[in-house]
């Protein structure tokens, strides 16, 4: 069975919230020394696009 609309919207909201939090941290790292942080942001953006 698939996910309900409520579950999908909740999942999307959680991804957006985490993405906002990570982007704030990424602003403090303009030289991209923390590669893991920037890779995780890219993955979350990809998941967000897939869910749309």
Secondary structure, 3 states (H helix, E strand, C coil): CCCCHHHHHHHHHHHHHHHHHHHHHHHCCCCCCCHHHHHHHHHHHHHHHHHC
